[in-house]
Amino acid sequence: MPLTGLDIYKLLPRTNCRECGTPTCLAFAMLLAQKKAEVDKCPHLSDEAKAVLAGASAPPIRLVRIGTGENEIAIGNETVMFRHEETFHHPCGIAVTITDDLAGTALDEKIEKINNLWFERVGQNIGVELIAIKETTGDPQKYADVVRQVTVKSKQTPILMSFNPEIIKAGLAICARKKPLIYAANSENYQAITPLAKTSGCPLAVYGKDIDEVALLTPKITAMGVEDILIDSGSRETLKVINDLTQIRRLALKRNFRPLGYPTIAFTGDGQEQVLHGVTYISKYAGLVVCSGSESWQILPILTARQNLYTDPRVPLQVEPKVYEIGNVGPDSPILITTNFSLSYFTVEGEVESSKVPAYILAVNTEGQSVLTAYASEKLTTEGITKMLKDTGMKEKVNHNMVIIPGYISVISGKLEEESGWKVLVGPREASGIPAYLKQYAS
């Protein structure tokens, strides 16, 4: 059980010296119990107390870093079960699998395909950060050759996948400098693989046949000097995976059960199952998802789900409120009104681009709310639109006097005309109707 504030208080010097930055030792103890302070803040702790409190103040789920430099990802260190309690801070990693039986052109094409699994969505670049190199041949030399090609031709961080220590050693000889994830140590091989992780400074995945076996293995591995650990409960059936991931998270956060206080790794099925598994495991509560398929339609929904989940729900994604020029605009170009909510803006932008009609888009400041939400909360008003038309100098940019508003807020058209002096055209309700509308407008 985690130490309470009073338990921690008994270990403190109780001098109320205030050198830790809090008024009393009891206040400092309460902060430590809530994981809101660091043990080192107290300069008068005994070594024995430091040893006890270091464990008590450590995060319930360890933060583990995979990769180096700009390709490094950090996973774990989450402190809540549900996103509405607090923002999730460290997005889970996404990997795609390559097997070591590939060679030549087939291997090059597979690597290039994974390299291209990056997309722009609502102004952010999202993509696959890791390549999982799975051993299937049992040949250390073939495995090393594939690892070499991946490290040379891809920026993604490798995952070395084998239970054979000789295979892992061959892979590390090529890419240890990239700080790959080693997958995996189990009850049969951990005494041989753990020293490889310790010497190379690489994180290590621990595989068990169930949660109980994992909980027995992790203390043995940490005792051998490796603390950057991911855990795999061994389950592959969907419902069992969800149950295991949830139980691991709950035991780590609610019971402070240290043997399971690490980020988790999960594996998807093939085909359409990959999408369902990936989205589900990201939600409940994988730190790293390894995918078998590399088609865009299999990866993009998973990346989108991750992006949606790992954003601050209190701060809507938004673009800068201003006038955007799409295409080679001129004095005859139409003017479209939308909000500065990222999804709204980029959806409109994409449809304008596909129409091939150069246009201005005025992203009105609605504090990142969508059209209907902003209208309902009085963030999208005739006054705000009128002011933006004036502030952006649209009168000087075009030789016409027309603006296009979303069809969902057609009710404001009359009032907007009166206040702004512009002729208001009511556009389509859905962004998908913009291309046909603009082509008709241009004709």
Secondary structure, 3 states (H helix, E strand, C coil): CCCCHHHHHHHCCCCCCCCCCCCCHHHHHHHHHCCCCCHHHCCCCCHHHHHHHHHHHCCCCCCEEECCHHHCEEECCCCCCCCCCCCCCCCCEEEEEEECCCCHHHHHHHHHHHHCCEEEECCEEEECCEEEEECCCCCHHHHHHHHHHHHHHCCCEEEEECCCHHHHHHHHHHHHHHCCEEEEECCCCHHHHHHHHHHHCCCEEEECCCHHHHHHHHHHHHHCCCCCEEEECCCCCHHHHHHHHHHHHHHHHHCCCHHHCCCEEEECCCHHHHHHHHHHHHHCCCCEEEECCCCHHHHHHHHHHHHHHCCCCCCCCECCCCEEEECCCCCCCCEEEEECEHHHHHHHHHHHHHHCCCEEEEEECCCCCCHHHHHHCCCCCHHHHHHHHHHCCHHHHCCCCEEEECHHHHHHHHHHHHHHCCEEEECCCCHHHHHHHHHHHHC
